[in-house]
Amino acid sequence: MDDEILEQLRERYASGNLIVFAGAGVSAAAGLPTWKQLAEKLRDRARRRGADPAVVDEIQQYISSNQLINALSAAKLALGPQDFNWTVDKELDDTGRDVPEVAQAIAALKPGLKAVITTNIDRFLERAFQGEWRVVDRPTADLGMERRFILKLHGTLRAWDTWVFSRDQYDRAIFGTPLLQDAFGALYRTHSMLFVGFGLADDNIDQTLARVRALSGGQPPMHFALLPQGVPPFRRTLLEESGVRLLVYENLSGDHAEVAETLRGLEQGAAPQPPPRAATPAPTASATAAAPTARPTAAPNAAAPPIVAPKAAAPKAAQRPVRVFFSYASRDEELLSRLEAHMSPLKREGLIAPWHSGKIGAGEDLERAIGEQLESADVILLLVSASFLASEQGDAQVARAMERRAAGQAAVVPILLRPCDWETTRFAELQAVPRDKKPVTRWADEDEALLQVVREIRAVVTKLRASPG
């Protein structure tokens, strides 16, 4: 196993931004069928039930070419939904089976893990996490802002209405709305994923990696895959082009024991160093960053024991203002100015540091300044009007704002200034203000509308400042 790649994986885990993507191999370790074996069982049942031989042959062709989602879709058509669901439920029932070691090893990573995604419908992972993490089988657009969840892409056992087995179901369930696609795109671009329990020719990972390549815009993030020895050259190239670094293990025993061992090593390797003695100065921020195996004390969900500060420690610095970015069209500058005036108490109280492109000085690089402010903003206000929707610059800012929101990096608030067709946009599912969806210019008293808007912004800012970290 490549030590350099393993060290990179440890660093991603220590950062708190690693997501484990668990495939069927995790459940197969406890004796459940893999997706291929499940498809074969469904094929056999279809044959026993007297299905047309041509249909059975089609299922077999899909199995032989590892198009497993197509194979399952064809089997469902041959058997009918009721028989298909009953058979799948029976074959993938984990009742009475011990939780496999690899699932326990994934759960042992929960102090620093962002989330777990799985294509498995059984309950091994929920059992391994002992109910401590929320299980999601119907993903929402703001999922990227959360932590400590198990996302079950294909649904969960016994809840047949959550199951996703065909390609059209998968696309509809995961990428059916622009907001949801933004959420997944942001996860792929801003977090590292560790693929565990996938085979060398697995249709599920192929489809997922195709999404990674499409959503990464030619700059794939760093992902990882634990795979047994024997990755052929083209397959390796395909994975590496998707930004996947391969951690290849020998599998000498044939039971893939190295997978659980590697996972447990991540938590051990990321364990915090013992706290310094009282007479020893605390390490500087740069020194801490230089130690890749040390878990940052501010990492979300970190299990590190607190370091007792020396008695002469300096008082805690005042909390910084929330950075607010205005995205607007030039035609709406007058309304922007009035909104900013209404927000002046927030600024005086030190709660916000507002910024918009009107603050750019002569000779400054316009695009660079806007880009830097947009990337550092905690709250992004979209001043919505027909002119704003028609602006290419506004559209680009909205796209990036939604990506940062989906990644949990910023809050986005649409402010309805003028009547327009905003309910067809990518931010249409967000709560807009004023809350009754009546644009500011339609109010008898526009100042009253702006006051309501500012009260909503104050609530957002207050919540952000109260959040840990």
ABEGO torsion letter per residue (X at the ends): XBAAAAAAAAAAAAAGABBBBBBAAAAAAAGBBBAAAAAAAAAAAAAAAGBBAAAAAAAAAAAAAGBAAAAAAAAAAAAEAAAAAAAAAAAABABGBBBBAAAAAAAAAAAABABBBBABABAAAAAAAGGABBBBABBBAAAAABBGBBBBAAEBBGBAAABBABAAAAAAAAAABAAAAAAAAAAAAABBBBBBGBBABBAAAAAAAAAAAAAAGGBBBBBBBBBBBGBBAAAAAAAAAAGBBBBBBAGAAGAGAAAAAAAAAAAAAABBBBBBBAABBBBBAAAAAABAABBBAABBGBABBBBBBBAABBBBBBBBBBBBBBBBBAAAAAAAAAAAAAAAAAAAAGABBBBBAAABBBGBBAAAAAAAAAAABABBBBBBBAAAAABAAAAAAAAAAAAAAAAGABBBBBBBABBBBAAABAAAABBBOBAAGBBAAABABAAAAAAAAAAAAAAAAAAAAABBX
